Amino acid sequence: MKIALISDAWRPQINGVVTTLTKTCQMLGGLGHVVEPITPDRFKTWPCPSYPEIRLALCGDAKLAKLLDGFKPEAIHIATEGPLGMAGRKYCLEHGLPFTTSFHTRFPEYVNLRLRVPLEWSYGYMRWFHGAARRTMVATPSLMSELKARGFENPVLWSRGVDADLFSPDAAIHLEERRPIFLYAGRVAVEKGIEDFLRLDLPGTKYVVGDGPQREELARQFPEARFVGYKTGRELAGYIAAADVFVFPSRTDTFGLVLLEALACGVPVAAYPVQGPSDVLTDAKVGCLSEDLRNAALGALSLNRADCRRFALGFSWDRCARQFLSNLQPF
């Protein structure tokens, strides 16, 4: 099948959405399908307000239409609600083509945290955007239920995977800082709740792996923590596998792909009992969930690393890609 994937999130961005999309494309290619990513790197772009490292496509309607006309896809998936997503939605509606979308990110909550835009306004836009799709793919059953309660009529499940060869206990690097090591990896931004983690009274050393608009501010505010910037591939796996506990302070993630990466490295997780962590950490042997994040972090120290690794091996990118494929709406 020839599949057009339209997304405002793509390399060189480093996040769970990009990882999910690129891994799915790779797996679909291995299954014999042809995937054409239509992404910002193919357009003129401008920096996203308040997040300049993210580049958004500029005036992409005509070029997107030309790319789709030339590719002649048999199915179209729109992964994001940004400028390219809007252009793809418009094209499909004008040509009478069925399409699917996916709900990866809680933009209403992000916009509320940054700009205080009421949630009902943003969810109204999201409901309108996804309402034209035949199906909207979401990562967890609890998110499906929430979106249905918010008036979304077409959510279906599309779970996630992990590269268990890359993210492995064997990847661990040597860290000289005092143990135990509590580590967060991901975007360093207000919606991730990292300040909650850094304020915890914990023994040992705190690590923050990643970058983003809050990094400089938090590094000044918490000089005792180690901020090591973005890491990718084997280097990222090395830092995660070297930790004693992975602390995930976000209350806004729809899944939290990095949770699976930590577990595949044999690292137990501490998190709030909210959507995302509650959906992923379904076995008490691999993570501690509590509104008292300090207690969760200390409790996770006693969990068995082999149990964490074994749990993560139940998730694969092959299964993720096949689920995505079954959700598509071919013409």
C-alpha positions as CSV (number, residue, x, y, z in Angstrom):
1,M,0.0,0.0,0.0
2,K,1.1,3.6,-0.7
3,I,0.7,5.6,2.5
4,A,1.1,9.4,2.8
5,L,2.1,10.4,6.3
6,I,1.6,14.1,7.0
7,S,3.2,15.5,10.2
8,D,4.4,18.8,11.6
9,A,6.6,16.8,14.0
10,W,9.7,15.3,12.4
11,R,13.4,15.1,12.5
12,P,15.5,16.9,13.8
13,Q,13.0,17.2,16.6
14,I,13.7,14.7,19.4
15,N,10.5,13.5,21.1
16,G,8.2,10.5,21.5
17,V,6.0,11.6,18.6
18,V,8.9,11.7,16.1
19,T,10.3,8.4,17.4
20,T,6.9,6.8,17.0
21,L,6.4,8.1,13.5
22,T,9.9,7.2,12.2
23,K,9.8,3.7,13.7
24,T,6.4,3.0,12.3
25,C,7.6,4.2,8.8
26,Q,10.6,1.9,9.1
27,M,8.5,-1.1,10.1
28,L,5.9,-0.5,7.4
29,G,8.7,-0.4,4.8
30,G,9.9,-3.7,6.1
31,L,6.4,-5.1,5.6
32,G,6.4,-4.1,1.9
33,H,4.5,-0.8,2.1
34,V,5.6,2.5,0.6
35,V,5.4,5.5,3.1
36,E,5.8,9.1,1.9
37,P,6.5,11.4,4.8
38,I,5.3,15.0,4.1
39,T,7.1,16.9,6.8
40,P,8.5,20.4,7.5
41,D,11.9,19.6,6.1
42,R,10.3,19.7,2.7
43,F,8.9,23.3,3.1
44,K,10.0,26.8,4.0
45,T,9.6,27.1,7.8
46,W,9.4,29.5,10.6
47,P,10.2,29.0,14.3
48,C,7.3,28.0,16.6
49,P,6.4,30.8,19.0
50,S,7.9,30.1,22.5
51,Y,9.7,27.0,21.1
52,P,12.0,28.2,18.3
53,E,13.8,24.8,17.9
54,I,10.6,23.5,16.4
55,R,10.1,24.7,12.8
56,L,6.7,24.9,11.3
57,A,5.9,24.8,7.6
58,L,5.1,28.0,5.9
59,C,2.2,28.3,3.3
60,G,2.3,24.6,2.5
61,D,-1.1,24.1,0.9
62,A,0.0,24.2,-2.8
63,K,3.2,22.3,-2.3
64,L,1.5,19.6,-0.2
65,A,-1.2,19.2,-2.9
66,K,1.5,18.8,-5.5
67,L,3.3,16.2,-3.4
68,L,0.1,14.2,-2.9
69,D,-0.9,14.5,-6.5
70,G,2.5,13.2,-7.6
71,F,2.6,10.3,-5.0
72,K,-0.9,9.1,-5.6
73,P,-1.4,7.6,-2.1
74,E,-3.9,4.8,-1.3
75,A,-4.3,6.0,2.3
76,I,-3.5,9.3,4.1
77,H,-2.7,9.7,7.7
78,I,-2.4,13.1,9.4
79,A,-0.4,12.9,12.5
80,T,-0.5,16.4,13.9
81,E,-2.8,19.4,14.1
82,G,-0.3,22.1,12.9
83,P,0.0,23.9,9.6
84,L,0.8,20.8,7.6
85,G,-2.0,18.9,9.3
86,M,-4.4,21.6,8.4
87,A,-3.3,21.6,4.8
88,G,-3.6,17.8,4.6
89,R,-7.1,18.0,6.2
90,K,-8.2,20.6,3.7
91,Y,-6.8,18.6,0.7
92,C,-8.6,15.4,1.8
93,L,-11.9,17.2,2.3
94,E,-11.7,19.1,-1.1
95,H,-10.9,15.8,-2.9
96,G,-13.4,13.7,-1.0
97,L,-10.7,11.4,0.4
98,P,-11.1,9.5,3.7
99,F,-8.2,9.9,6.1
100,T,-7.1,9.1,9.6
101,T,-5.5,11.3,12.3
102,S,-3.7,10.7,15.5
103,F,-3.9,12.4,18.9
104,H,-0.3,12.4,20.2
105,T,0.0,15.6,22.3
106,R,-2.1,17.4,24.9
107,F,-1.9,20.8,23.1
108,P,-4.9,22.2,25.0
109,E,-3.1,21.7,28.3
110,Y,0.2,23.0,26.9
111,V,-1.4,26.1,25.6
112,N,-3.2,26.6,28.9
113,L,0.0,26.3,30.8
114,R,1.9,28.8,28.6
115,L,-0.8,31.2,27.5
116,R,-3.8,30.5,29.8
117,V,-6.1,29.8,26.9
118,P,-9.2,28.0,28.3
119,L,-9.1,24.3,27.8
120,E,-12.6,24.2,26.3
121,W,-11.5,26.6,23.5
122,S,-8.5,24.4,22.5
123,Y,-10.5,21.2,22.8
124,G,-13.1,22.7,20.6
125,Y,-10.5,23.1,17.9
126,M,-9.1,19.6,18.4
127,R,-12.6,18.1,18.3
128,W,-13.3,20.0,15.0
129,F,-9.9,19.0,13.5
130,H,-10.2,15.3,14.3
131,G,-14.0,15.1,13.7
132,A,-13.5,15.0,9.9
133,A,-11.3,11.9,10.1
134,R,-12.7,8.4,9.8
135,R,-10.6,7.3,12.8
136,T,-8.4,9.1,15.3
137,M,-5.6,6.9,16.7
138,V,-4.7,7.3,20.4
139,A,-2.0,5.5,22.5
140,T,-4.0,4.2,25.5
141,P,-7.5,3.0,26.4
142,S,-7.9,5.7,29.1
143,L,-7.2,8.4,26.5
144,M,-9.8,6.9,24.2
145,S,-12.3,7.1,27.1
146,E,-11.4,10.7,27.9
147,L,-11.7,11.9,24.3
148,K,-15.1,10.1,23.9
149,A,-16.2,12.0,27.0
150,R,-15.0,15.2,25.4
151,G,-17.1,14.6,22.3
152,F,-14.6,12.9,20.0
153,E,-16.6,10.2,18.1
154,N,-13.9,8.1,16.4
155,P,-10.9,7.2,18.6
156,V,-9.2,3.8,18.1
157,L,-6.1,2.3,19.8
158,W,-2.6,2.6,18.4
159,S,-0.1,1.5,21.1
160,R,3.7,2.0,21.2
161,G,6.9,-0.1,21.0
162,V,10.5,0.0,22.2
163,D,13.8,-0.9,20.6
164,A,14.9,-3.4,23.2
165,D,18.3,-4.0,21.4
166,L,19.2,-0.3,21.7
167,F,17.7,0.3,25.1
168,S,19.3,-2.4,27.2
169,P,21.0,-2.8,30.6
170,D,24.2,-3.5,28.6
171,A,24.2,0.0,27.3
172,A,24.9,1.6,30.8
173,I,27.8,4.1,31.0
174,H,29.8,4.8,34.1
175,L,28.6,7.8,36.1
176,E,30.8,8.9,39.0
177,E,28.3,10.9,41.0
178,R,27.0,9.8,44.3
179,R,24.4,7.0,44.2
180,P,21.5,6.5,43.9
181,I,21.0,8.3,40.6
182,F,17.5,9.5,39.9
183,L,17.2,10.5,36.2
184,Y,14.7,12.3,34.0
185,A,15.0,12.3,30.2
186,G,12.9,14.3,27.7
187,R,12.0,17.8,26.8
188,V,12.9,20.4,29.4
189,A,9.7,22.5,29.3
190,V,7.0,23.6,31.8
191,E,4.5,21.0,30.7
192,K,6.8,18.2,31.8
193,G,6.8,19.1,35.5
194,I,10.5,18.8,35.9
195,E,10.6,21.3,38.7
196,D,8.6,18.8,40.8
197,F,11.4,16.3,40.3
198,L,14.2,18.7,41.1
199,R,12.6,19.9,44.3
200,L,12.4,16.4,45.8
201,D,14.5,15.7,48.9
202,L,16.3,12.6,47.6
203,P,19.6,11.0,48.4
204,G,22.3,10.7,45.8
205,T,22.3,12.7,42.5
206,K,19.6,14.0,40.1
207,Y,20.2,13.9,36.3
208,V,18.3,15.8,33.6
209,V,18.9,14.5,30.1
210,G,17.4,16.7,27.4
211,D,16.9,20.3,26.4
212,G,14.2,22.8,25.9
213,P,13.0,26.3,26.9
214,Q,13.3,25.7,30.7
215,R,16.8,24.3,30.8
216,E,18.8,27.4,31.6
217,E,16.3,28.6,34.2
218,L,16.2,25.2,35.9
219,A,19.9,24.8,35.8
220,R,20.4,28.1,37.6
221,Q,17.7,27.3,40.1
222,F,19.0,23.8,40.9
223,P,22.8,23.9,40.5
224,E,23.2,20.6,42.4
225,A,21.5,18.7,39.5
226,R,23.4,17.5,36.5
227,F,22.0,18.8,33.2
228,V,23.7,17.0,30.3
229,G,21.6,18.2,27.3
230,Y,20.1,16.2,24.5
231,K,21.4,12.7,24.0
232,T,20.3,10.3,21.3
233,G,20.7,6.7,20.3
234,R,23.3,4.6,22.2
235,E,24.4,7.6,24.3
236,L,20.8,8.2,25.5
237,A,20.4,4.6,26.3
238,G,23.7,4.7,28.2
239,Y,22.6,7.5,30.5
240,I,19.2,5.9,31.2
241,A,20.6,2.4,31.8
242,A,23.1,3.9,34.3
243,A,20.3,5.3,36.5
244,D,18.9,3.6,39.6
245,V,15.4,5.1,39.1
246,F,13.8,6.9,36.2
247,V,11.6,9.8,37.5
248,F,8.7,10.9,35.2
249,P,7.1,14.0,36.7
250,S,4.8,14.9,33.7
251,R,1.0,15.1,34.2
252,T,0.3,15.9,30.6
253,D,1.8,13.0,28.5
254,T,-0.6,10.8,26.5
255,F,1.8,7.8,26.8
256,G,5.4,8.5,27.7
257,L,7.5,6.5,25.3
258,V,10.6,7.1,27.4
259,L,8.9,5.0,30.2
260,L,9.3,1.9,28.0
261,E,12.9,2.9,27.1
262,A,13.7,3.1,30.8
263,L,12.1,-0.2,31.6
264,A,13.9,-1.9,28.6
265,C,17.1,-0.6,30.2
266,G,16.1,-2.4,33.4
267,V,15.4,0.9,35.2
268,P,12.3,1.1,37.5
269,V,10.0,4.2,37.1
270,A,8.6,6.6,39.6
271,A,5.7,8.8,38.4
272,Y,2.4,10.4,39.3
273,P,-0.7,8.2,39.1
274,V,-2.0,9.9,36.0
275,Q,-2.9,9.0,32.4
276,G,0.2,7.9,30.6
277,P,2.2,6.3,33.5
278,S,-1.0,4.6,34.8
279,D,-1.5,3.1,31.3
280,V,2.1,2.0,30.8
281,L,3.0,0.9,34.3
282,T,0.4,-1.8,34.7
283,D,2.6,-4.1,36.8
284,A,3.5,-2.9,40.3
285,K,6.8,-4.8,39.9
286,V,8.2,-2.2,37.4
287,G,7.1,1.2,38.8
288,C,5.8,3.2,41.7
289,L,2.9,5.6,41.2
290,S,2.0,8.1,43.9
291,E,1.0,11.7,44.3
292,D,3.9,11.8,46.7
293,L,6.6,11.7,44.0
294,R,9.4,11.4,46.6
295,N,7.9,8.2,48.1
296,A,7.4,6.8,44.6
297,A,11.1,7.5,43.8
298,L,12.4,5.9,47.0
299,G,10.0,3.0,46.6
300,A,11.2,2.3,43.1
301,L,14.7,1.7,44.4
302,S,13.7,-1.6,45.8
303,L,12.2,-2.9,42.5
304,N,13.9,-5.7,40.5
305,R,15.6,-4.5,37.3
306,A,15.1,-7.9,35.6
307,D,11.3,-7.5,36.1
308,C,11.5,-4.1,34.4
309,R,13.3,-5.5,31.4
310,R,11.0,-8.5,31.0
311,F,7.9,-6.2,31.1
312,A,9.3,-3.9,28.3
313,L,9.9,-6.9,26.0
314,G,6.2,-7.2,25.7
315,F,6.1,-4.0,23.5
316,S,7.4,-4.1,19.9
317,W,7.5,-1.6,17.1
318,D,6.4,-4.4,14.7
319,R,3.1,-4.8,16.6
320,C,2.7,-1.0,16.7
321,A,3.1,-0.7,12.9
322,R,0.7,-3.5,12.3
323,Q,-1.9,-1.9,14.5
324,F,-1.4,1.4,12.7
325,L,-1.9,-0.4,9.4
326,S,-5.2,-2.0,10.5
327,N,-6.5,1.5,11.5
328,L,-5.9,3.1,8.2
329,Q,-8.8,3.9,5.8
330,P,-7.6,3.1,2.2
331,F,-9.4,4.9,-0.6
